Amino acid sequence: MPRKGMLEGGIMPCIVGTMVLVTGTMLVALPLGVFGAVYLTEYARPSVLTRLIRLSIVNLAGVPSVVFGLFGLGVFVLLCRFQASILSGALTLALLVLPLVITATEEALRTVPLSFREASMALGATRWQTIRKVILPNAMPGILTGAILSLSRAAGETAPILLTVAAFYLPELPKKLSDQVMTLSYHLYIISTQVPGAPDRVQWGTAFVLLALVLGANSVAIALRMSLRRRRKW
């Protein structure tokens, strides 16, 4: 735990807070993104509405992250009265990475050959059974690619959590969704700019741990993706 105003001690609350926040983000963003992509790819017919939806997704992917932070502050913190909490931060980051998840999932679904769909339907399967048992398993490597990119972005963002969840100094672990948390990215910013006399080893150590966590999570996801690709070659 940090001690003496973060001049001594460790960064355990930052590590745990980052992992909790990223986990909450992916629990929200992945189901919404995958189901949204499935609808746009497999169910929605070409129309003005679907073109507008896809255009909106592309535009949202280019919006600066600080804008999402202000949106999260206005909607989740003030309007919904979730206050600055894990819930507000996770929902804000989920909106931030949602366009990335949808885009990657759509591309993965399009790589599944049309013959797979036709063969499944010819055997009497419904559209939903075809999607669930044929299309999604074969598209899983591409879906995991989107999840990897989203996880990395969510772990490294500072601006969205600055207004919705991040705490300057909180030497204890979160216990519920309404708690604030310290995060590695925000702690790195604080320790570098707002804490006079902070040891260099704390700054470099925080940066190293953040990179190690992201690299470790990405390595696991990449290994899983490669395993799925080896199993499902066509």
C-alpha positions in Angstrom: 0.0 0.0 0.0 1.2 3.6 -0.6 2.4 5.5 2.5 3.2 9.1 3.4 1.2 10.7 0.5 2.6 8.2 -2.1 6.2 9.1 -1.4 6.8 5.6 0.1 5.2 2.2 -0.1 3.8 0.5 -3.2 1.0 0.7 -5.8 -1.2 -2.2 -4.9 -4.5 -0.1 -5.0 -3.5 1.1 -8.4 -2.9 -2.4 -9.8 -6.1 -3.8 -8.3 -8.1 -0.7 -9.4 -6.9 -1.0 -12.9 -7.8 -4.7 -13.2 -11.2 -4.1 -11.6 -12.0 -1.2 -14.0 -10.8 -3.1 -17.1 -12.7 -6.2 -16.2 -15.9 -4.2 -15.7 -15.3 -2.4 -19.0 -14.9 -5.6 -21.0 -18.0 -7.2 -19.2 -20.1 -4.4 -20.6 -18.4 -3.7 -24.0 -17.9 -7.2 -25.3 -21.5 -8.5 -25.1 -22.9 -5.2 -26.5 -20.2 -5.0 -29.2 -20.6 -8.6 -30.3 -24.4 -8.5 -30.3 -24.4 -5.2 -32.2 -22.1 -6.5 -34.8 -24.1 -9.7 -35.2 -27.3 -7.7 -35.7 -25.6 -5.4 -38.3 -24.0 -8.3 -40.2 -26.5 -11.1 -40.0 -29.9 -9.4 -39.5 -30.0 -5.8 -40.6 -30.9 -5.2 -44.2 -29.0 -2.6 -46.2 -30.8 0.7 -45.6 -30.3 4.3 -44.8 -30.6 3.5 -41.1 -27.9 0.9 -41.2 -25.6 3.2 -43.1 -26.1 5.9 -40.6 -25.4 3.5 -37.7 -22.1 2.4 -39.3 -21.2 6.0 -40.0 -21.9 6.8 -36.4 -19.7 4.0 -35.2 -16.8 5.2 -37.4 -17.2 8.7 -36.1 -17.3 7.6 -32.5 -14.1 5.7 -33.0 -12.4 9.1 -33.8 -13.8 11.1 -30.9 -11.2 12.2 -28.4 -11.3 10.3 -25.2 -11.7 13.4 -23.0 -15.1 13.9 -24.7 -16.2 10.5 -23.5 -15.0 11.5 -20.1 -17.2 14.6 -20.1 -20.1 12.5 -21.4 -19.6 10.0 -18.6 -19.5 12.8 -16.1 -22.8 14.3 -17.4 -24.7 11.1 -17.9 -23.5 8.5 -15.4 -22.1 10.7 -12.6 -24.6 13.5 -12.6 -27.8 12.4 -14.4 -27.9 8.8 -13.3 -26.3 9.7 -9.9 -23.9 6.9 -9.9 -21.3 9.4 -8.5 -17.6 9.0 -9.2 -17.4 5.2 -9.0 -16.3 2.0 -10.6 -19.7 1.7 -12.3 -19.4 5.2 -13.9 -15.9 4.6 -15.0 -16.5 1.1 -16.5 -19.6 2.4 -18.4 -17.6 5.4 -19.8 -14.7 3.2 -20.9 -17.1 0.7 -22.4 -18.6 3.4 -24.6 -15.0 4.4 -25.5 -14.0 1.0 -26.8 -17.4 -0.1 -28.1 -16.8 1.1 -31.7 -13.6 -0.9 -31.8 -15.3 -4.1 -30.6 -18.1 -3.7 -33.1 -15.8 -3.0 -36.0 -13.5 -5.9 -35.3 -16.4 -8.3 -34.7 -18.0 -7.2 -38.0 -14.8 -7.9 -39.9 -14.5 -11.3 -38.2 -18.0 -12.3 -39.1 -17.5 -11.3 -42.7 -14.5 -13.6 -43.0 -16.7 -16.7 -42.3 -17.5 -18.2 -45.7 -21.0 -18.0 -47.0 -21.0 -21.7 -47.6 -20.9 -22.3 -43.9 -24.1 -20.4 -43.4 -25.8 -22.2 -46.4 -24.7 -25.6 -45.2 -26.0 -25.0 -41.7 -29.4 -23.7 -43.0 -29.6 -26.6 -45.4 -29.3 -29.0 -42.5 -32.4 -27.4 -40.9 -30.7 -25.1 -38.4 -32.3 -21.8 -37.6 -30.5 -18.5 -38.2 -29.8 -18.1 -34.5 -28.5 -21.6 -34.3 -26.3 -21.0 -37.3 -24.9 -17.8 -35.7 -24.3 -19.4 -32.3 -22.9 -22.8 -33.4 -21.2 -22.0 -36.7 -20.5 -18.4 -37.3 -19.4 -17.1 -33.9 -17.0 -20.0 -33.1 -15.3 -19.5 -36.5 -15.1 -15.8 -36.0 -13.8 -16.0 -32.5 -10.1 -15.3 -33.4 -11.1 -12.0 -35.0 -13.4 -11.2 -32.1 -10.5 -11.8 -29.6 -8.4 -9.4 -31.7 -10.9 -6.6 -31.1 -11.0 -7.6 -27.4 -7.2 -7.4 -27.1 -7.1 -3.9 -28.7 -10.0 -2.7 -26.5 -8.4 -4.1 -23.3 -5.1 -2.3 -24.1 -6.9 1.0 -24.8 -9.1 0.8 -21.7 -6.1 0.0 -19.4 -4.1 3.0 -20.7 -6.7 5.7 -20.8 -6.5 8.6 -18.3 -8.9 11.3 -19.5 -12.2 9.4 -19.3 -11.5 8.1 -15.8 -10.2 11.4 -14.5 -13.8 12.7 -14.2 -15.7 9.4 -13.5 -13.8 7.1 -11.1 -10.1 8.0 -10.5 -9.0 9.0 -7.0 -5.9 11.0 -6.2 -5.0 9.1 -3.1 -6.9 6.1 -1.8 -4.7 3.7 0.2 -7.3 0.9 0.3 -8.8 -1.6 -2.0 -12.3 -1.2 -3.6 -15.1 -3.2 -2.0 -18.1 -2.3 -4.1 -19.2 -0.8 -7.5 -19.9 2.6 -5.9 -16.2 3.0 -4.7 -13.6 5.1 -6.4 -10.3 3.5 -7.3 -6.7 4.5 -8.0 -5.5 3.4 -11.4 -2.0 2.9 -12.9 -2.4 5.4 -15.7 -3.9 8.2 -13.5 -1.4 7.4 -10.7 1.5 7.8 -13.2 0.2 11.2 -14.2 -0.3 12.3 -10.6 3.0 11.0 -9.3 4.8 12.7 -12.2 3.1 16.1 -12.0 1.4 16.7 -8.7 3.6 15.1 -6.0 6.7 17.1 -5.3 9.8 15.0 -4.5 8.3 11.7 -5.6 11.1 9.1 -6.2 11.9 8.3 -9.8 11.6 4.6 -9.0 7.9 5.0 -8.2 7.3 6.7 -11.6 9.3 4.2 -13.6 8.0 1.3 -11.6 4.3 2.4 -12.2 4.9 2.7 -15.9 6.7 -0.7 -16.0 3.8 -2.4 -14.1 1.2 -0.9 -16.4 3.1 -2.1 -19.5 3.6 -5.5 -17.9 -0.1 -5.9 -17.1 -1.2 -4.9 -20.6 1.5 -7.2 -22.2 0.5 -10.1 -20.0 -3.2 -9.8 -20.7 -2.5 -9.4 -24.4 -0.2 -12.4 -24.4 -2.9 -14.6 -22.9 -5.5 -13.4 -25.4 -3.1 -13.8 -28.4 -2.2 -17.4 -27.3 -5.9 -18.2 -27.0 -6.6 -16.7 -30.5 -3.7 -18.7 -32.1 -5.0 -21.9 -30.5 -8.5 -21.2 -31.9 -7.1 -20.5 -35.3 -5.2 -23.8 -35.3 -8.3 -25.7 -34.4 -10.5 -24.1 -37.0 -8.6 -24.0 -40.3 -10.6 -23.7 -43.5 
